[in-house]
Amino acid sequence: MGPTAAPSVRQLIDSAPVSRFQRRVVLLCLLLGVADGFDALAIGYLLPAMSADWGVPAGEFGPALTVGLVGMLVGTTTLGPLADRIGRRTVLLIATVVYSLATATIVLVSSVEMLAVVRFVAGIGLGAVIPNLVAVAGEFMPTRARGRAILVVLAGTTLGGFLCGQVAAVMVPAFGWRSVYLVGVAFPLVLVAVALRALPESLMYLAVRGRVEQVRRSLGRIDPALSTAEIDLSDAVPERKAPRIPVGRLFGEGRAVDTVLLWLSWFATFVIVYFLYSWLPTLLTQVGVPQHVAILAMSLCLLANTVGGLTQGWLVDRRGDFASLTIGLPVAAVLILIVPAVFAKSWLLVVLICAIGFLAIGVNQALSTVTAALYPAEVRATGVGWAFGAGRVGSLVAPLVGGLLLTQGVASEVIFRLVAVPTVLGAITVAILVTRVHRARRRATQPVTA
């Protein structure tokens, strides 16, 4: 009998019951995600009040909204590699402090130009938070519970947006829009102080640096009964990166049409998402909808989109197909056209906005399932990355176009109905794409006849 192989970090975590320590890590990651969502989505709620306070037409805020999203892209792409060198926990906490201090500066500025600069800096911090939260939470949970933990952490962004809406509804009328930003500063800084003591460093980072004793201490906090005298750190160390796949592979082997349809679907749904997040309260208040109703509509829309995404994912898993994704966007397009007719009916308006969030934005969140199914394993990461990039283009276009339309004096009713255009485009491309994917699956499973 040869010597028994040392257990790996993943084997030790998987063999232990989920502990209070692990639940505390996930909870802290969730709260940091809530703080991230609070600050990232606050501008949508507060823009009408800021516009009135500064005497600047709401449409002129469009570039500042887009610049904030560009900052998030910069933060996601540049601070991710930095986390591999100095630690995920370190980058996560630095990024949280950066966006908090930048957000604090917003209460001091009084021009759109300065707002754009501050939002760009805040965006860099905001963009680095969620990827690192997901990584830390996922590393500390056993494989059987990792997926649920990541879903919980990802829900933090929309929960933060919902919470911001509730705070804004109370504080803006009483204390002004700056008070909401101050709450958005205090909350994450308190969490940083807690995380300095309670949030552990990434196991992968510690393993790469050979810090075995720190790995042992973290495993001991998961379960003191774990035997950590000998540990195989190989599964905690990232594997050598796979060779880069050229984007041209996404158009080869008969995938060109599917790739174009996929990119259009991501683009269209991201336009809907970021148009609503950026301009919904502004459009509603400009047609006389009470401010508290406009804020309530957007905050509940955020909750509805989370539920919609989870529901769509559950339906896809249960049914084993993507047919349910073809329903949401056509129905949402009809509801979008109806909304201007019910501006004066507050509760019906809120219900319709929630339904649009559930249907249209829910499809956006579930599109990743189609993306993963479309490409073979060797090009899947490239396919997902480029599809998400097409969506990000939509996220940058939506605030700019909305601001341009408002600046040109286009009526809110007309602007809202124009949102039906990308919704219909998305409905068409998703329906064709899902049909093609199902046909390809049937052909792949049919027996070959001689």
N, C-alpha and C positions, 0 to 999 in steps of 0.2 A: 504494500500500500504506500503510495507516494504521499507527500505532505499535503494537507488540506489547503486549498487555495484561499488566500485572504479574501474576505467579503468586500465588495465594492461599496462605495458611498451610496449608490442607488439601491443596492440590495439591502443595505442596513436600513435605509429610510422606508423602503417598501415592506420590510419585515415587521416594522414597529406599528403599533396603533397610532392614530392621529392624536397628538398631544395638545395640551393647552398652549404650549409654546408655539406650535405650528399654527394653531388657530389664531393666536395673537399676532403672528407675522402676517397672516392673510388679512386680518382685521386692520392692522396698521397700514398695509398696502392699499386696502379698500379706502380707508380714510384719506390717504394721500392722493388717491385717484379722485375722490370726491372734491378735495381742495383744488386739484388741477382743473376739473370740470367747472367748478364754481368760477374760477378766474377766467378760463378760456371762453366761457359762454356769457359772461356778465355784460359785455358790450352790447349784445343783442337786446337785452332788457333795458339798458340804461341809455341807449342812443337817443331816444326821443327826448328825455330830460336833458341830456348833454346838448343836444341841438338847440333846444329852447333857451338853455342857460347861456350858451355862447353866442346865440343869434346867428348860427350857421345853418343853412339848409341841410336837412338830413342826407340828401344825396351826395353831398361833398365829403361825407365820411367813408365813401366806398373804397378809395385807395388805402385808407388807414386800416380798414377791415382786411383787405387783401394782403397788405404788408405784414400784418400779424400772422396770417397763415403761412406766408413765405418764411417768416422767422421760425415757425414750428417745423417746417420742412428742413431748414438749416439745422435746427437743434436735433432732430431725429437722425440726420445723416452724419453729423459731425461729432456729436457727443456719445453716440453709440460706440464707435471705435475707441474713444477715450476711456469709456467704462472698462474696456478690456485691459487697459493699462494701469488705471489707478483704482479700480473697484466700482462695482455697480452701486453699492450703497453710497459711496462717496459722491459719485456723479449725480445720483438721485437727489441727495440732500443739497448739493451745490445748486443743481438746477431749480429745486424748489425755492431756495433762498433768492436766486436770480429773478425768477418770475414774480416772487412776492415783493421784492424791493422795487422792481420795475412797475408793478401794479400800484404800489404806494405813490410812485411819482406821478401817476395819472391825475391824482387829486390836485396837483400843483400846476399842471399845464392848462392852457386856455386856447390852443390853436390845433387845427387838424394836423398840421405839419409836425408839431412836437408829439402829438398823440401817435402818429405813425412811427416815429422813432422809438418811442417808449414801447409800443405794442410789438415792434420787431424784436427788441431785446427780450420782452416778456415771452414772446413766441419761442425764442431759442430755448428758454428754460422749460416752457410747457411741453415742447416737442420731445424733450429728453426724458420726461417723467414716466409716461405710460410704458414704453418698451422695457425700462429697467424695473418697474413695478412687476410687470408680468414675469420677467426673468427671475427675480428674487422669489416671488410667491411660488412659481412653478418648481424651482429647485428644492424648496423645503417641504413640498408635499409629496406623499407617495404617488406612484403612477396611477393607482386606482382613483385618486381624488384630485389629481392635478388639473384635469379639464374643468371640473366644477370650480376649483379655486381660481383659475384664470378667468372664467366667465364672471365670477363675483368681482374680481378686481377690475375687469373691463367695464362692468356696470357702474363703477364709481364715477366715470366721466358724466354720464347722463344723470345719475343721481345728484351729482354736484350742480349740474345745470338746473335741475328741478328745485334743489334747495336754494339756489341763487334766486330763482323766481319767487319763492315764498318770502325770502328776506327782502327782496326788492319791493314786493307788494306792500310790505309793512313800513319799510324804512324810507323809501323815496318820498312818499307824501309827507312824512313827519320830519325827516332830517336831510333830505336831498340825496342826489345820486352819489355824491362822494362817500357817504356813509356806507354804502354797499361795498365799494372798493376797499374801505378800511377793514370791514369784516373779512373780505377776501384776502387781505394781507395778514391779519392776526391769526386766522385759522391755520394756514399752512406753517407759519412760524412756530406756533405752539406744537404742531405735529413734528416739526424738525427737532425741537427740544426733546420730545418724547422718543423719537426715533434714534437719536444719538445714544440713548441708553438701551432701547428695547429692540431695535432692528438689527439683525446680524448681517455680516458681509456675505456676499455671494460665495457659496461653496466652490463653484467653478473657479472664481478668481483666487481663492485661498489655495486650491489644489494646484493651479498653474504656478503659483508663487512658492509652492512647497511648504506651506504653513500648516503642517500636519497637526500640530497641537491645537491650533484654532479650529481646524476641522473636527477634531475629537471633542473639543468643548461644545461646539454646536450640536454634534450628534448626541452628546450626553444630555443636552437640554431637551432634545426630542424624546429620548428615553434613556434614563440612567442605567438601565439593564443591558443596553447594547454593548457588545464586546468590541472595543475599538483598539485593542492592543496592536492588531495588524489590520491595515486598511489598504485596499487596492484603489489608488486614486485615478486610475486610467479612465474610468467612465465619467469623471468630473472634468477631465481635461478635454477641451474641444478638439474634434478630429480635424485633420488637415483639410483646408477648404477645398471643395470640389472645383474643378476647372470652370472658368466662366463660360456660360452658354451664350453664343451669339443670339441676338434678338431675331435674326433671320430664321432660326429654327422654329420660331413660333408660327411662321408662315409656310413652312415646309410640310410635306406629307399630307397635303389636303387640308391643312388647318387654317389657311389664310382667311377664308370667309368667317370661320368661327372666331378667330382672333379679333377681326374688325368688329364683329357683332358684340363681342365681349367688351372691348374697349368702349364702344358707344354706350353700352348698358351701364358700365361704371361711370362714364362721364355724365350721362343723363341723370342718374340717381344722385350723384354727388352735387350736381347743380341744384336739384330739389332740396337736398338736405341743407346745404349751406346758404341757399337763398332764404329758406325759412328761419334758420338759426340767426342770420344776419339782419333780416328786414321785417320779420313778421310783426313784432310789436310796433315798429314804426309805421308800417302800412295800415295797421288797424287803428292806431291813435289818430292818424291823419284823416280818417273818415268818420271820426267822432266816437269810436269805441272807447269806453272808459279805460283809463290806463291800467287799473287793477284787473280788468277783464282781459286786456291784451297780454299782460304778464302771466295771468293764469293760463291762458290758451297756450302760450309757448312752453310754460313749465310742464303742463300736462302732456303736451305733444312730445316732450323729451321722454317722459315716462312711457308713453304709448309706443314710441319707436323702440325702446328697449324690449318691451313685452312683444312687439311685433317681430323683432329679430329673433328672439328666443322661440316664439311660436313657429315661425317659418323654419328655423333649424330643426325643431322637434318634428314638424310635419315631414321634412325631407328625410330625417333619420327613420321615422316610423313607416313611411310609404316606400322609401327606397327610390323615389324619383323626384323630379323638380317641378311637377305640374302645378303645385300650389303657388309657385313664384309667378305664374302667368296671370294670376287673378288680381293681385294687389294694385298694380299700376293702372290698369284700365278703370277700375273702380275709383281709385284716387283721382284720376283725371276728371271724372264726372263730378266728384265732390268738390274739386278745386273750382270748377266752373260754377257750381252752385253757391259757394261761399259768399261772393259779393252780394248776393240777394238776401243774405241773412245777417248782414253787418249790424242791423238794429236789434237783432234777437240774440242777446248775449249768450244764453245757455246753449241754444242750438248752434251758435257759432263755435263755442268751445268744443261741443261734441263733434262737429265736423272736422275741426282742426286736429283733434285727437285721432279721429278715424284716418285722416290723411297721414299722420305720423305713424300710426300702426301699420298702414298698408304700404305706403310709398317708401318710407324710411326703413321699415322692416325688410322690404325686398333688398334695399341697399346693403343691409347688414348680412343678409343671407346669400348674397351673390358669390361670396367666397367659396361656398360649397360647389357651385357650378364651375368656378375657376379651377378648383382643385381636381374636379372630375374630367375637365376638358383635356388636360395635358398629361403625357406619360411622366413617370417619376423623374427621369433625367432632365426634363426641361420645366418641371412644375414650378420650382422656385423662381425661375426667370419669368414664367408666365404670370404668376401671381404678382410679382414685383411690377411688371410693366402694366398689368391691368389696374393695379392700385394707383400707379402713376397717372394713367389716363383719368382715373377718378379725381386725383388731386388737381389736374388741370381744371376740371369742372368746379372744384371747390374754390379755385382762384378766380375763375370767370364770374361766378354767381354774385359776389359782393360788388364787383366792378360794374357789371351790367345793371344790377339793381340801383346802384348809386347814379349811374348815367341816366337811367329812365326817370328817376326822381328829380334829378337836376334839370332835365328837359321839360319838367312839368307834366309828365304823363300821369293820369289819374290812378289812384291806388287800385280802383276796381279793375282797370285795364291791366296794370302790372300784375295783379294777382292772377288774372285769367291767362296772362302770358306764361305763367308757370306751368300751365297745362301743356305747353308745347314740348318741353323736355320730358314731361311725364308720358305723353303719347309716344314720343320717340323711344323712351325706355320700354314702354309696354310692347311696342312692335319688335324691338331688337331682342328683348328677353324672350318673347314668345317664339320667335324664329330660332333663337339659340337653343332654347330648351327642346324644341321639336327636333333640331338637328342632333343634339346630344342623345336624345332617346332613340332616334333612328340608328345612330352609330352603335349604340349599345345592343340594339336588337340584331343588327348585322353581325356584331362580334360574337353573339351567343348562338346564332343559327348554325346548325351542323353543316359541314362542308359536304356537298354532294358530288359524286363522281361525274 
